[in-house]
Amino acid sequence: MSSFISSSILSSKIISYFESRPQVTVFFRDEATDPQIDKIKKDVIATGKVSDVKFVSKQEALEIYKEQNKDDPLLLDLVTAEILPSSLEISTVELEDLSQISAMFKDSPIVQEVIFQKDVVSTLTSWTSALRKLGLAVIVLLSFVSVFIMITIIGIKISQKRADIEIMRLIGANNWYIRWPFIFEGVFYGVIGALVGWMISVGTLLYVTPTLSSFLRGIPLFPISPVLLIALLGIEIFLAMLLGVFSSYLAVLRYLK
């Protein structure tokens, strides 16, 4: 559970990063005038499907080019603002709207080229969706296995204390009085399991952080907030306690019947 939830959180942050970047970039021809560009910008905003629209002038495009190629003086000498196109950088609210927004500029006479990163974001989204489905299936399977193991262990302990339970019943102990010690034991198993699993997954995550940071250079994925990790631990302990209570209750119920 720790491993799959951590992976899901990381992949969601990566997708959020790409979704926050300009998803559609519209490059204009040199003859495009400011009123024409403003009209296109207003038309895009009027669709209600964009979260951000930013105009990049020729001079701003040159500054961006200089920053990207600051280590190559030869390239800097060959490029001026006049040969770079102005552009609109557009982010949509939903990924599904990328195609529709990009299609708006297809027949415009002042548009030179339209670029959008639909394939990158769509691929990441499909991977994340598959990971979540796989993780959910594995978590459900492991939960059943955990319940079965705890029922077996607690059932063995109940059988070993059969004589003690019979004595307690003879002196008037009710079913819940007999159940509570085993329920607390199941909760103990669950909490210990959650702590161990959390420590292993967080330790592994911290170990691979330098490698992931180098591989995902430019994506602000790390450091992961300690508050998020503590919240993950709290959720896992709560779920583990529920599994422990459920398992213990079933084990005791089967014996008391």
N, C-alpha and C positions, 0 to 999 in steps of 0.2 A: 504493500500500500504506500509506504514512504517513497519507494523508488518511482512508482508510476505517478504519484501526485507531484513529486518534484519535477519529473520530466514534463508533465503537463503544464506546470507553472512556467518553466523555462521556455517551452515552445510557444506558450501564449504570449509571453513577453517579446519573443522574437517577432511573432506575427503583428503584435501591437506596434512594434517599431516600424515595420515595413508599411503598415497601414497608415502610420502618421507621416510617412514621407510623401513627397509629391508623386502621385500615381499616374497622372497624365501630364505630359509636357508637350505644349503646342508651340512649335517654332514658326515665326512669321517671316514673310518675305521682306526684302528691304523696302519695297514700295508701300508697305502697310503703314497707314497713318494712325495717329493717336485716337481720333474719334472712332475709327473702325475697330481698333483693339478694345476700346472702352465698350463699344456696343457688344462685341463678342463676350467680354467679361460679364456684362450685365445679363446677357442671355443665359450664360452658364449658371450664374447665381440664381436666376429666376426659376431654374428647374427644381430647386430645393433639394437637390441630390448631392451637393458638394459641401464639404466641411471647411474648405479653405481654398482661396484663389490668390495667387501671388504673381504680379507682373515683374519680369526680370528684363531690364533694359540692356542695350548693347554694352554700355559701360559696366554695368553690374556683371554681365556675362564675362567681360574681360577680367574683372577682379576674381571671379570664380576660376577662370582658366589659369590665371597667374598662381593662385593658391594651389591648384592641382598639379601644376608643372613648375613649382618654384625651384626644384632641384635640377632643372634642365634649361639653362640660359638660352640655348639655341632655339628652343621652341618658343620662348618668350619673345625673342627678337622678331620672329616671323609673323606674329599675330597682332592685329590691331582691333580696336572696337568696331571699326567699320565692316570687317568681314565676318563678325559674329552676329547671329540673328538674335533679336529680342524674342521673348517667350512668355508663356503663361504656365505656371506650375499649379496643378489642380489636384486636390485630394477629395475623394468621394466619401460619402457616409457609409455606403455599402459597397462591397467588392463587386456585387452583381451589376452595379451601375457603370462600371468602367467602360464596357463596350458601348453603351448608349452615349455616354459623354464624349468618348473619342470619335464616335460616328458623326457628331454634330459638326466637326471641322473637316470632314472628308471632302466636301465639295466647295469649301470656301476658297475664293481666288487669292486671298492674302495669306493663306496658310501654306507653309513649305513642307512641313513634316509633323506627324503626330506620333509620339512614343509613349507607351504605357506598359507598366510592369505587371500586367495581369497574370502572366504565366508564373512569375516568382511567387506572388502572394497566394495564387490559387493552389500551387503545388504545396506550399507550406501549410495552407489550410487543410488540404486533403490528408497530409501526413499527420497533422495534429488530431484531426477527427479520427483517423485510423488508430492512432496511439491511445486516444481516450477510450475508444470502444474496446481495444485489446486490454487496456488497463482495467477497465470496469469488469470485463469478463474474468480476468485473472484474480482481481480482488474478490469477486463473488465466489469463485472456485476456492481460493485460499481461505475465505471465511467459513465455507462449509467444512473444509478440512480441519480448520482450527476448532470449530464446534465439535466435530466428531472426535478429535483427539482429547479435548477437555472432558467430553462426556465419558470417554473410555477411562481416562485417568481418575476422574472423580467417582465413576462407578466402581472402580477397583477399590478405592479408599472407602467407599460406603460399605462394600461387601466385607472389608476388613474390620469395620466397626459395627457390624451387624449386631453383635451381642450388646454393645453399648447403647445402640439405638433402641433395641428391645427393652432394655432396662429403663431408659428415659420414657418410653411409652407407658410402661407399667406404673411409673410414678406420676403419670399425668401430663407429660410433655406433649404439646400440640405439634402439628406438622410444621408450622413455621419456625418454631423453636429448634426443630431438628434441621430444617433447611438452611438457616442463616449461616452457620459455620462453613458449609460447603459452598454457599453462594459467595461468601467473602473470599474463599479460596479460589473460586473461578475468577473473581475480579482481580485478585492478586496475580494469577497467571496472565490475564489479559494485559494488565498494566506493565508487568515486567517485559512481556513480549513487545508491547508498543515502544517502550523505552529502548530496548535492544535494537529493534528495527529502525527506529529513528536515528539512533547514534550511528549505526552502520551506513545508512543512506546519506546522512549529513556529512559524515567523515569521508565517504567516497566523493561527495560533491565538492568538498573543500580540497580534496586531493587533486581532482581533475580541473579545478578552477583555472590555474595558470594555462593549461593546454586549451581549454575552451575560450578563455579570454584572447589568446593569440589567434585561434581559428576564427572567432567571431569578431575580429577587430573592427571597431567602428560601431558595433551594436552595444548600447549601454545595458548589458545584461547583469554584470557584476559590479560591486558586491551585492549579494542577496541580503535583504533586510533581516536582521536577527529577530525582529518582531514577527515577520512572516514565518520563520522557522519555528519560533515558540508557538505561534498559532497553529501550525501544522501538528506539532507535538500534542497540543491540547485537544485537537480534533481526534487524533489517533487514540489518545488515552480514553477519551469519551466513548469512541466506537468499540475499543477493546473491552471497556467495562461492560458495555451492553452485551457483547458477545460472551463475556465471562458469566454474567448473570443468567443469560439465556441458556447457556450450556449447563451450568450448575443446576438450574431449575429443572431442565429436562432430565438430567441424570437422577436427581433426587425424586422427581415425580414418578419416574419409572420404578424406582425401588419402593416408594411408599404405596404405590398401587398394588 
